[in-house]
Amino acid sequence: MREFWENQALKYKEDVMAVNFDPLGEDLELFFLEKHFQDGEKVCDIGCGNGRTILHLARQKKDTEFFGVDFAEGMIDIANSSKKAEGVDNVHFMRVDATDDLKSIFDFKFDKVMTKRLLINIKGPEKFKAVENIGGMLKDRGIYIMTECFMEPLQRINEIRKQLSLDEITVKHFNEYLSADFLREINGSFEVEETIDFQSLYYFVSRVFNAALSEGNPDYHAPMNMLALDLIKKGINPIKGYSPEVMHILRKK
């Protein structure tokens, strides 16, 4: 798995494709993430990849201090190069594995910790080690913004695709999606304050309508996909439960 992400860094460098195969999905994710940070906070992005997300957030919130950690050395090298090129001084990057004892690395507690598709890249019980580490990094009643992928919505999409004779969307070999039970299994440490199903309309349109109407490989930037993206940003997102990727706002107990 580490080799895959090192190769992604080498191939795509600071491009969005290094960290997300769906550029519009990444755009939506960032749009909703921006709403959750305040001036003066300390924030850590675990599994930050090439640093695109927190560099963007750091430019928006100049009085907030951001930290990005990732286990891929190539990703951290690119993040630091981008930081230097952009002159962003309120973000810091370091190579750290999410299953390391993170609370011992920092001599302070964070207001917020975020992950974007980090847990799906950790297999088996090590997922719970990462969540335990996140809890140890947070202040009392601190916030964990968990943006991860779940199997149940993917199964719903695949049931519809099957009726249209579309291929099943499979989970990549290096991923292990979560189930709805995962949230119940960590509820001793965190309570769910909010669940944000931020891209079901986009995912449904792109993986069903656009996929069915396209010849060959569907274009992520097809007009109907762009329209779905625009509607969601305007607050119109009439369907739920069809996007594997969901944002959960969790508060440390």
C-alpha positions as CSV (number, residue, x, y, z in Angstrom):
1,M,0.0,0.0,0.0
2,R,2.8,2.4,0.9
3,E,4.4,1.7,-2.5
4,F,1.2,2.6,-4.3
5,W,1.0,6.0,-2.7
6,E,4.7,6.7,-3.2
7,N,4.1,6.0,-6.9
8,Q,1.1,8.3,-6.9
9,A,3.2,11.1,-5.5
10,L,5.9,10.4,-8.1
11,K,3.4,10.3,-11.0
12,Y,1.0,13.1,-10.1
13,K,3.0,15.3,-7.7
14,E,0.8,18.2,-6.5
15,D,-2.1,17.3,-8.8
16,V,-5.5,16.2,-7.4
17,M,-5.1,12.8,-9.0
18,A,-2.4,12.0,-6.6
19,V,-4.9,11.8,-3.8
20,N,-8.4,11.4,-5.4
21,F,-9.4,9.7,-8.6
22,D,-12.5,11.9,-8.8
23,P,-11.6,15.6,-9.0
24,L,-15.2,16.8,-8.7
25,G,-15.7,14.7,-5.6
26,E,-12.6,16.3,-4.1
27,D,-14.0,19.7,-4.9
28,L,-17.2,19.0,-3.1
29,E,-15.3,17.5,-0.1
30,L,-13.3,20.7,0.2
31,F,-16.4,22.9,-0.1
32,F,-18.0,21.2,2.9
33,L,-14.8,21.0,4.9
34,E,-14.2,24.7,4.8
35,K,-17.2,25.4,7.0
36,H,-15.8,23.6,10.0
37,F,-12.7,25.5,11.0
38,Q,-12.3,28.6,13.1
39,D,-9.5,31.1,13.6
40,G,-7.0,30.3,16.4
41,E,-7.5,26.5,16.3
42,K,-4.9,23.8,16.0
43,V,-5.9,21.3,13.3
44,C,-4.2,18.0,12.1
45,D,-4.9,16.3,8.8
46,I,-3.9,12.6,9.2
47,G,-3.2,11.0,5.8
48,C,-2.7,14.5,4.2
49,G,-1.3,13.1,1.0
50,N,0.3,15.9,-1.1
51,G,-1.1,18.6,1.2
52,R,-3.6,20.0,-1.2
53,T,-6.5,20.2,1.3
54,I,-4.7,21.8,4.3
55,L,-2.7,24.1,2.1
56,H,-6.1,25.4,0.8
57,L,-7.5,25.6,4.3
58,A,-4.4,27.4,5.6
59,R,-4.7,30.0,3.0
60,Q,-8.3,30.6,4.0
61,K,-7.6,30.6,7.8
62,K,-4.4,32.4,8.3
63,D,-4.8,32.5,12.1
64,T,-5.3,28.7,12.4
65,E,-2.3,26.4,12.7
66,F,-2.4,23.3,10.5
67,F,-0.4,20.1,10.6
68,G,-0.3,17.4,8.0
69,V,1.1,13.9,8.5
70,D,1.3,11.1,6.0
71,F,3.2,7.8,5.8
72,A,4.4,8.3,2.2
73,E,7.6,10.3,2.1
74,G,7.1,11.3,-1.5
75,M,3.7,12.9,-0.5
76,I,5.3,14.9,2.3
77,D,8.2,16.1,0.1
78,I,5.6,17.4,-2.4
79,A,3.6,19.0,0.3
80,N,6.6,20.8,1.7
81,S,7.6,22.0,-1.8
82,S,4.1,23.4,-2.4
83,K,4.2,25.1,1.0
84,K,7.5,26.8,0.1
85,A,6.4,27.8,-3.4
86,E,3.1,29.2,-2.1
87,G,4.6,31.0,0.9
88,V,2.2,29.4,3.4
89,D,3.6,29.6,6.9
90,N,0.8,28.4,9.1
91,V,1.0,24.7,8.0
92,H,3.6,22.1,8.9
93,F,4.2,18.7,7.3
94,M,5.8,15.5,8.6
95,R,6.1,11.9,7.7
96,V,4.2,9.8,10.3
97,D,2.1,6.6,10.1
98,A,-1.5,6.9,11.5
99,T,-1.0,3.8,13.6
100,D,2.1,5.3,15.3
101,D,1.7,6.7,18.8
102,L,0.7,10.1,17.5
103,K,-0.1,11.6,20.9
104,S,3.6,11.3,21.9
105,I,4.8,13.1,18.8
106,F,3.0,16.4,19.7
107,D,3.4,18.2,23.0
108,F,0.0,19.8,22.8
109,K,-3.6,18.7,22.0
110,F,-5.5,19.6,18.9
111,D,-8.9,21.3,18.6
112,K,-9.7,19.3,15.5
113,V,-8.4,16.3,13.7
114,M,-9.5,15.3,10.2
115,T,-9.1,12.3,8.0
116,K,-10.1,11.9,4.3
117,R,-10.2,8.3,3.2
118,L,-7.5,7.4,5.7
119,L,-9.2,4.6,7.5
120,I,-10.2,2.8,4.3
121,N,-6.4,2.5,3.6
122,I,-5.9,0.7,6.9
123,K,-7.0,-2.9,7.0
124,G,-8.4,-4.9,9.9
125,P,-8.1,-3.9,13.6
126,E,-5.4,-1.3,12.9
127,K,-8.3,1.0,12.0
128,F,-9.2,1.1,15.6
129,K,-5.6,1.9,16.6
130,A,-5.7,4.9,14.3
131,V,-9.0,6.1,15.9
132,E,-7.6,5.6,19.3
133,N,-4.6,7.7,18.3
134,I,-6.9,10.5,17.1
135,G,-8.7,10.5,20.4
136,G,-5.4,10.8,22.2
137,M,-4.4,13.8,20.1
138,L,-7.6,15.8,20.7
139,K,-8.5,18.1,23.5
140,D,-11.3,17.2,25.8
141,R,-14.5,17.5,23.7
142,G,-12.4,18.0,20.6
143,I,-13.8,17.3,17.1
144,Y,-12.8,14.5,14.7
145,I,-14.0,15.2,11.2
146,M,-14.1,11.8,9.6
147,T,-14.6,11.7,5.9
148,E,-14.6,8.0,4.9
149,C,-16.2,5.6,2.5
150,F,-18.9,3.1,3.5
151,M,-20.0,-0.2,1.8
152,E,-23.8,0.2,2.2
153,P,-24.2,3.2,-0.2
154,L,-21.9,1.5,-2.7
155,Q,-24.1,-1.6,-2.6
156,R,-27.2,0.5,-3.4
157,I,-25.5,2.1,-6.4
158,N,-24.4,-1.2,-7.7
159,E,-27.9,-2.6,-7.4
160,I,-29.1,0.1,-9.7
161,R,-26.1,-0.2,-12.1
162,K,-26.9,-3.9,-12.4
163,Q,-30.4,-3.1,-13.7
164,L,-28.8,-1.0,-16.4
165,S,-26.2,-3.6,-17.3
166,L,-23.4,-1.5,-16.0
167,D,-20.3,-3.1,-14.4
168,E,-20.1,-3.3,-10.7
169,I,-18.0,-0.6,-9.0
170,T,-15.5,-2.6,-6.9
171,V,-13.4,-1.4,-4.0
172,K,-9.8,-1.1,-4.9
173,H,-7.5,-3.8,-3.7
174,F,-5.6,-1.4,-1.3
175,N,-8.9,-0.2,0.3
176,E,-11.2,-1.6,2.9
177,Y,-14.4,0.3,3.2
178,L,-16.1,0.8,6.5
179,S,-19.6,-0.5,7.4
180,A,-22.3,1.3,9.3
181,D,-21.4,-0.8,12.3
182,F,-18.0,1.0,12.5
183,L,-19.6,4.1,14.1
184,R,-21.2,2.0,16.7
185,E,-18.0,0.3,17.5
186,I,-16.2,3.5,18.2
187,N,-19.0,5.2,20.1
188,G,-17.3,4.6,23.4
189,S,-14.8,7.3,22.4
190,F,-16.8,9.5,20.1
191,E,-20.4,10.7,19.7
192,V,-21.8,11.7,16.3
193,E,-22.8,15.3,16.2
194,E,-23.6,15.5,12.6
195,T,-23.6,13.3,9.5
196,I,-23.1,15.1,6.2
197,D,-24.0,13.1,3.1
198,F,-22.5,15.7,0.9
199,Q,-22.3,14.1,-2.5
200,S,-25.1,11.6,-3.0
201,L,-26.7,13.6,-5.8
202,Y,-23.4,13.9,-7.6
203,Y,-22.4,10.3,-7.1
204,F,-25.8,9.1,-8.3
205,V,-25.7,11.3,-11.4
206,S,-22.1,10.5,-12.3
207,R,-22.2,6.7,-11.5
208,V,-25.6,6.0,-12.9
209,F,-26.9,8.6,-15.4
210,N,-23.6,9.7,-16.8
211,A,-22.2,6.2,-16.8
212,A,-25.3,4.8,-18.7
213,L,-25.3,7.6,-21.3
214,S,-21.5,7.6,-21.9
215,E,-19.7,5.6,-24.5
216,G,-16.4,4.2,-23.3
217,N,-15.0,5.8,-20.1
218,P,-17.4,8.4,-18.6
219,D,-15.9,11.9,-18.3
220,Y,-15.9,13.2,-14.7
221,H,-16.4,16.8,-16.1
222,A,-19.5,15.9,-18.1
223,P,-22.1,18.7,-18.1
224,M,-24.6,16.6,-16.0
225,N,-21.9,16.0,-13.4
226,M,-21.0,19.7,-13.3
227,L,-24.7,20.5,-12.9
228,A,-25.1,18.1,-9.9
229,L,-22.0,19.7,-8.3
230,D,-23.4,23.2,-8.8
231,L,-26.8,22.2,-7.3
232,I,-25.2,20.7,-4.2
233,K,-23.2,23.9,-3.6
234,K,-26.4,25.8,-3.8
235,G,-27.9,23.7,-1.1
236,I,-29.9,21.4,-3.3
237,N,-29.1,17.8,-2.5
238,P,-32.5,15.9,-2.6
239,I,-31.3,12.3,-2.2
240,K,-29.3,10.6,0.5
241,G,-27.6,7.2,1.0
242,Y,-26.0,6.8,-2.5
243,S,-22.5,8.2,-1.9
244,P,-20.0,5.8,-0.3
245,E,-18.1,8.9,1.0
246,V,-19.7,10.5,4.0
247,M,-18.5,13.2,6.4
248,H,-19.1,12.5,10.1
249,I,-18.6,15.2,12.7
250,L,-17.6,13.3,15.9
251,R,-17.0,14.8,19.3
252,K,-14.6,13.2,21.7
253,K,-16.4,12.0,24.9
